[in-house]
Amino acid sequence: MTGASETRAILAVSGVDKTFTMHLQGGQRLPVLRELAFEVHEGECVALGGASGAGKSSILKMVYGNYAVDRGSIVLQARGSVIDIAAAGPRQVLAARRDAVGYVSQFLRCVPRVAALQIVAEPLLQRGVRAAEARDRAAELLARLAIPERLWALPPATFSGGEQQRVNIARGFVTELPLLLLDEPTASLDVRNREVVIELIREKLARGTAILGIFHDAEVRDAVARRVVSVEMFAAPAGAAA
Amino acid sequence: MNDAQPLLEVRSAGHRYGNRYGCRDVDLDLWPGEVLAVVGESGSGKTTLLGTLSQRLSLTEGSVRYRLADGTVADLAELSEAAVRRLWRTEWGFVHQNPADGLRMHVSAGGNVGEPLMATGWRHYGRVRAAAADWLQRVEIPVDRIDDPPVTFSGGMRQRLQIARNLVVSPRLVFMDEPTSGLDVSVQARLLDLIRSLAAELSLAVIIVTHDLAVARLISHRTLVMKDGRVIESGLTDRVLDDPQAAYTQLLVSSILQG
């Protein structure tokens, strides 16, 4: 973690364990992570590395408050406040999502009937940005991500996978939050759009955003990430269950 | 959702039918602007809980405290009947599963929306009609249907009219009992989107009972899972649905049909 000591940790994870208990399989316990610990500083991008199934997506979901943790802390520096997501109640998690942490999931969860432009503008509207400005900023991102203007007024349910993912990226990048979580942001994109996403990530980093991501594409990872946290170092020992 | 104090504080609430509990030991807080889903199978006690919180069923045990518009906090069990009726006219709404239970089916749409205003003292006919027309528009009912009674409307239109009739008086807390379950899927989506955007826009607190987890996911911030009259799991909606802890919640989530 050298080289990052001059800057502030936006995210500090320490001592986190995660186990899934599968009640439908006779209460089988599936330990995934043990003593997970790492930091992400402002203006740096950290990649999560490791084989599929190692728990990379679970880590993003825990940091976003979407998954519970067994123990440990996930401390986020929001603007002027500090919150431990691992211990936070629902309203605090929602406040952290508003003020501190954004998340680009692998797939766009389509809200029926809502137009693409509106989906991208919504995070700004929820934070009190005026409608006209929110629409302008959403339009700018959709244009950069090569979503044809004739699609902006349509709900993305009928878009192609790549188009949906670009709408998803636009929605995640439209706000300026201290921490951004990216789960395979370039998975279904062509080369040109991949370059745009790399550019967008670099712009965020230059503005001080801390980024934690999963990038299977080594080229993208090397282009943006300062270091890789190997999730396998924190694998729960097999048989630690029971 | 920024208010420092909850609108509704429920502690150890229960309702007993004879010697059997319909719901029991329920604790919850609800803040302005917050949508709370109560999910569970039929017979889980979710509708009894809604009835108990909304004073339609007696509170057999525990307490329900409500922060009135003037800032004072009232213990609902101690309010007079007149005070409760006043709450229903000015601060609370109830959206029934069957629109016929919440509408006057043979009175014009405009009358259905205007009536609650007149009950709170509006007297000027032109203003009542203008407000009704405005609300028809907000719930996406063509204004030229203002003189038609809901008995001539489709199911989706009736449900949107019921929502307009409830929201026209700017309530602070709205109870909803399976508001979309009688509707076609495409009509459901439209109604949910409407509820979602109106709740955010008006900073409404909503308690919505549903057996449909997709409905909970789409519009609620928090979810309570009920079984056998008790809350067995609660929390942030996406966490309850994506990382359910209780065996019963895992069963419910795993039973969702994948589209």
Interface residues (C-beta under 8 A of the other chain):
Chain A: F20 T21 M22 H23 L24 G27 K61 G65 N66 Y67 A68 P90 R91 V93 L94 A95 V111 P112 R113 V114 Q126
Chain B: M1 W31 E34 A189 R190 L192 D193 A200 L218 H221 R222 G235 L236 D238 R239 D242 D243 Q245 A246 A247 Q250 L251 S254
